[in-house]
C-alpha cells in the first residue's frame, strides 16, 4: 500500500477509470456481438441497425480514450466486413 498521499489519490482515480473503461468495453463488445448474431440469422435490416449501434459505441469508446482512434477504425471496418459477408451468403 502506498504511503504517499498523491499516490493514494492516484490509486483511487486509476480504479475509478478502470471500472468505467471496463463497462464501456463490455457494452462495445455486447453491441458488436448482437450485430453479428443478427447477421447470422439473416435479418439484413436488423443487422444494419445493430451494426450502426455497435459502430456508435466503438466511436464513443475512442472519444473517451478507452480505445485508440485507429483501433476503433479497425474494429469498425472488421465488424462491417463480417456483417456484410454473413449477409451475402
SERO-4910 file (N, C-alpha, C, O; in steps of 0.05 Angstrom, whole numbers):
BEGIN
 pado doro    nc1    nc2    nc3   cac1   cac2   cac3    cc1    cc2    cc3    oc1    oc2    oc3
  Unk    A     17    -24      0      0      0      0     18     25      0     38     26     13
  Unk    A      9     45    -15     25     69    -17     23     86      8      2     86     22
  Unk    A     45     99     15     46    117     38     44    146     30     39    164     47
  Unk    A     48    152      5     48    179     -5     20    187    -13      6    173    -27
  Unk    A     12    211     -4    -16    220     -7    -24    222    -37    -46    214    -45
  Unk    A     -6    232    -53    -12    235    -82    -15    207    -95    -32    204   -113
  Unk    A      0    188    -86     -2    161    -98    -28    147    -88    -40    132   -103
  Unk    A    -36    153    -64    -62    142    -54    -85    152    -71   -102    137    -79
  Unk    A    -84    179    -76   -105    191    -93   -104    179   -121   -124    173   -133
  Unk    A    -80    176   -132    -77    166   -159    -88    137   -161   -100    130   -181
  Unk    A    -83    121   -140    -94     94   -140   -124     94   -141   -137     78   -154
  Unk    A   -137    113   -127   -166    115   -127   -176    123   -154   -196    112   -164
  Unk    A   -163    143   -167   -172    152   -193   -167    130   -214   -183    126   -233
  Unk    A   -145    115   -211   -140     93   -230   -161     72   -228   -170     61   -249
  Unk    A   -170     66   -204   -191     45   -200   -217     55   -212   -232     39   -224
  Unk    A   -224     80   -208   -249     91   -219   -248     90   -250   -268     82   -262
  Unk    A   -225     97   -262   -222     96   -291   -224     67   -301   -236     62   -322
  Unk    A   -212     49   -286   -212     20   -294   -241     10   -296   -248     -4   -314
  Unk    A   -257     17   -275   -284      8   -275   -300     20   -298   -316      6   -311
  Unk    A   -296     46   -302   -311     60   -324   -303     47   -351   -320     42   -368
  Unk    A   -277     43   -355   -268     32   -380   -278      4   -385   -285     -4   -407
  Unk    A   -280    -12   -363   -290    -39   -365   -319    -39   -374   -326    -56   -392
  Unk    A   -335    -22   -364   -364    -21   -372   -366    -12   -401   -384    -22   -415
  Unk    A   -350      7   -409   -351     16   -437   -342     -6   -456   -355    -11   -477
  Unk    A   -321    -20   -449   -311    -42   -466   -332    -65   -468   -337    -76   -489
  Unk    A   -344    -71   -445   -364    -92   -444   -388    -85   -462   -398   -102   -477
  Unk    A   -398    -60   -460   -420    -51   -476   -413    -53   -506   -430    -61   -522
  Unk    A   -389    -45   -513   -380    -45   -540   -379    -73   -551   -388    -78   -574
  Unk    A   -369    -92   -536   -368   -120   -544   -396   -132   -547   -401   -147   -566
  Unk    A   -414   -125   -529   -441   -135   -530   -455   -126   -555   -468   -142   -569
  Unk    A   -453   -100   -562   -465    -89   -586   -454   -102   -611   -469   -107   -630
  Unk    A   -428   -107   -612   -416   -120   -635   -426   -148   -638   -432   -157   -660
  Unk    A   -428   -162   -616   -438   -190   -616   -467   -191   -626   -474   -209   -641
  Unk    A   -483   -172   -618   -511   -172   -626   -513   -166   -656   -531   -177   -670
  Unk    A   -496   -149   -667   -496   -144   -696   -489   -169   -711   -501   -176   -731
  Unk    A   -469   -184   -701   -461   -209   -715   -484   -230   -713   -488   -245   -732
  Unk    A   -497   -231   -690   -518   -251   -687   -542   -245   -706   -553   -263   -717
  Unk    A   -548   -219   -709   -570   -212   -727   -562   -219   -756   -579   -227   -772
  Unk    A   -537   -215   -763   -527   -221   -790   -528   -251   -795   -535   -260   -816
  Unk    A   -520   -267   -775   -521   -296   -777   -549   -306   -781   -554   -326   -795
  Unk    A   -568   -292   -768   -596   -300   -771   -607   -293   -798   -629   -303   -806
  Unk    A   -593   -276   -813   -601   -269   -840   -620   -245   -841   -630   -239   -863
  Unk    A   -624   -231   -819   -642   -208   -818   -625   -183   -825   -612   -171   -808
  Unk    A   -626   -175   -850   -609   -153   -860   -616   -126   -847   -598   -111   -839
  Unk    A   -642   -120   -845   -650    -95   -833   -640    -93   -804   -629    -73   -796
  Unk    A   -646   -114   -789   -638   -114   -760   -607   -113   -758   -597   -100   -740
  Unk    A   -593   -128   -775   -564   -128   -774   -553   -101   -779   -533    -92   -766
  Unk    A   -564    -86   -798   -554    -59   -805   -559    -40   -782   -543    -22   -776
  Unk    A   -582    -42   -769   -588    -25   -746   -569    -30   -723   -558    -12   -711
  Unk    A   -564    -56   -718   -546    -63   -696   -517    -57   -703   -501    -51   -686
  Unk    A   -510    -59   -729   -483    -51   -737   -478    -21   -732   -457    -14   -722
  Unk    A   -497     -5   -739   -494     24   -734   -492     30   -705   -476     47   -696
  Unk    A   -507     15   -688   -506     19   -660   -479     11   -649   -467     24   -632
  Unk    A   -468    -11   -658   -442    -21   -650   -420     -1   -658   -402      5   -642
  Unk    A   -422     10   -682   -403     29   -691   -404     55   -675   -383     67   -669
  Unk    A   -428     62   -667   -431     86   -650   -417     81   -622   -404     99   -612
  Unk    A   -420     57   -612   -407     51   -586   -377     50   -588   -363     59   -570
  Unk    A   -367     40   -611   -338     40   -615   -327     68   -617   -306     74   -606
  Unk    A   -342     85   -632   -334    113   -634   -334    127   -607   -316    143   -601
  Unk    A   -354    121   -591   -356    132   -564   -332    124   -547   -321    140   -532
  Unk    A   -325     98   -549   -302     89   -533   -276    103   -542   -259    109   -525
  Unk    A   -273    107   -568   -249    121   -578   -249    150   -568   -228    161   -561
  Unk    A   -272    163   -568   -274    191   -559   -267    194   -530   -256    214   -521
  Unk    A   -273    173   -514   -268    174   -485   -240    165   -478   -231    167   -455
  Unk    A   -225    156   -498   -198    147   -493   -195    118   -485   -173    109   -477
  Unk    A   -216    103   -486   -215     74   -479   -201     59   -502   -185     41   -496
  Unk    A   -205     67   -526   -192     56   -550   -177     78   -564   -184    101   -564
  Unk    A   -156     70   -578   -142     88   -595   -159     93   -620   -174     75   -628
  Unk    A   -156    116   -633   -172    123   -656   -169    103   -678   -189     95   -691
  Unk    A   -145     94   -684   -141     74   -706   -150     47   -698   -159     31   -716
  Unk    A   -149     40   -673   -160     14   -664   -190     14   -668   -201     -6   -677
  Unk    A   -203     36   -662   -232     38   -666   -239     35   -695   -258     22   -702
  Unk    A   -223     49   -713   -228     47   -741   -225     18   -751   -241      9   -768
  Unk    A   -205      5   -741   -200    -23   -750   -223    -41   -741   -232    -58   -756
  Unk    A   -232    -38   -716   -254    -54   -706   -280    -50   -722   -294    -69   -728
  Unk    A   -285    -25   -728   -310    -18   -743   -308    -31   -771   -328    -41   -781
  Unk    A   -285    -29   -783   -281    -40   -810   -285    -70   -810   -299    -81   -827
  Unk    A   -272    -83   -791   -274   -112   -790   -303   -121   -784   -312   -141   -796
  Unk    A   -316   -107   -766   -343   -114   -760   -362   -111   -784   -378   -128   -790
  Unk    A   -359    -88   -798   -375    -83   -822   -370   -105   -843   -389   -114   -856
  Unk    A   -345   -112   -846   -338   -133   -866   -351   -160   -859   -361   -174   -876
  Unk    A   -349   -167   -833   -360   -193   -824   -391   -193   -828   -402   -213   -836
  Unk    A   -404   -171   -821   -433   -170   -824   -440   -172   -853   -459   -186   -860
  Unk    A   -426   -158   -871   -432   -159   -899   -427   -187   -910   -443   -196   -927
  Unk    A   -406   -200   -902   -400   -227   -911   -422   -247   -902   -431   -264   -918
  Unk    A   -431   -244   -877   -453   -262   -867   -479   -257   -882   -494   -276   -887
  Unk    A   -484   -232   -889   -510   -226   -903   -509   -234   -932   -530   -240   -944
  Unk    A   -485   -235   -944   -483   -242   -972   -487   -272   -977   -493   -280  -1000
  Unk    A   -483   -288   -957   -486   -317   -960   -514   -326   -964   -519   -350   -967
***
